[in-house]
């Protein structure tokens, strides 16, 4: 039996989704979409996301997945900036835009009932009805273009990360690296749950790679920790891609929920996107066994490092060692390469991956390049055994009294407090020190947390200058669909009116 995609009670075969994509590709071609053009999507993790991606692949076009939380002006901006020639969107997401969206390209609406909503003064045709009226495309697919993902835009307008189409001679090496970091070399059929939103680069690549190997793919529209455990047992899941925040939310589940499900089918659970506290990884290894892997990279670079369960025990806190084709240098503020063990900014490149550009932003591309390497603002060091340690993002670093403080280190300790459900550490303005360390804490509902109690608890667990000077307590923290906290929103709140901000 071939692969499939499951959403709730509905199952669709991958062959059926590919056939839908072939029909849509024929229609897109008639609309003028060709090689390296852009097809935008506005959808949750859904069948339509796969159909549109398969259509784009058949034409050699890029997929531009837009964050489905976007407001109308944000969607307008990405459609214009990317030069998208068509948009496929879920009907209810289009309807939320109201008359605030200005469409000047063909738009298709996907819904269970086939409705054609009136949006921006236009009647939007039904996606399925449209593609089913087309004959499948009958040409051989060109080399795949992949995705053009837009950055979060925390330092200005979002930028589209567009990677050049890979050369045929690079494909074997790319396959080797993908097989390593996605665990595709393990025996047996891949069965996975899509835990992250497909408008992000890594989840989208995970979804399409899973489809390429005819996996059994279960969609979560949004991450839910207890629901994930149920899905693992029900579908005998073998592979997962996650982020550290998901681990922590799983570990915070009540003991009876954690022990309720059979997770023995899991073979390969890989995480990325942010530093994982060593204690969190150790607890996950104790719970799920030696199946927790890690890779590090960026949309701009491709995979750079890889860590096995043995690496996690041997070098707690590391993100592994360089993979085939990867180059990484640690440099200081003047661009000079630093020696082993010294903390600086990562400049890196995956030489086996095709180069990238920020779409239509040559100056922005040049700004992140140095001597053929690229930075995405990550800070860390390499030890004497070649293991790489990422401490934090440069934009998250707090400079207090001239000292560099990395919030991820503090968050890792705070998350060990039994009454803290989650937290975010940021710098806030201070006349004397420039910035002070502040922790925004989400505590257990029945807990009684206070500034003095938390400072006393942290005393002896970290250097005194790292202990937050101020704690703010919240019942909820602003989050992405993956569970990751929107730190920029917290900074906006506490830096409002300040003369400068990080």
Secondary structure as UniProt FT lines:
FT   STRAND          4..7
FT   TURN            8..9
FT   STRAND          10..13
FT   HELIX           14..30
FT   TURN            31..32
FT   TURN            35..36
FT   STRAND          38..42
FT   HELIX           47..59
FT   STRAND          62..65
FT   TURN            68..69
FT   HELIX           72..82
FT   STRAND          86..90
FT   HELIX           91..97
FT   HELIX           98..100
FT   STRAND          106..110
FT   STRAND          118..119
FT   TURN            120..121
FT   STRAND          122..123
FT   STRAND          125..126
FT   HELIX           127..132
FT   STRAND          147..150
FT   TURN            154..155
FT   STRAND          160..163
FT   HELIX           168..170
FT   HELIX           171..181
FT   TURN            182..185
FT   STRAND          191..194
FT   TURN            198..199
FT   HELIX           201..212
FT   TURN            213..214
FT   STRAND          216..219
FT   HELIX           225..235
FT   STRAND          239..243
FT   HELIX           244..251
FT   HELIX           255..258
FT   TURN            264..265
FT   STRAND          268..272
FT   HELIX           278..288
FT   STRAND          292..298
FT   TURN            299..301
FT   STRAND          302..307
FT   HELIX           309..314
FT   TURN            316..317
FT   STRAND          321..322
FT   TURN            324..325
FT   STRAND          326..331
FT   TURN            333..334
FT   TURN            340..341
FT   STRAND          344..350
FT   TURN            351..352
FT   STRAND          356..358
FT   TURN            359..360
FT   HELIX           362..367
FT   STRAND          369..370
FT   TURN            371..372
FT   STRAND          373..374
FT   STRAND          378..382
FT   TURN            384..385
FT   STRAND          388..393
FT   HELIX           394..396
FT   STRAND          398..400
FT   TURN            401..402
FT   STRAND          403..405
FT   HELIX           407..414
FT   TURN            415..416
FT   TURN            418..419
FT   STRAND          420..430
FT   TURN            431..433
FT   STRAND          434..443
FT   TURN            445..446
FT   HELIX           451..458
FT   TURN            460..461
FT   HELIX           464..466
FT   STRAND          470..474
FT   TURN            481..482
FT   HELIX           487..495
FT   TURN            496..497
//
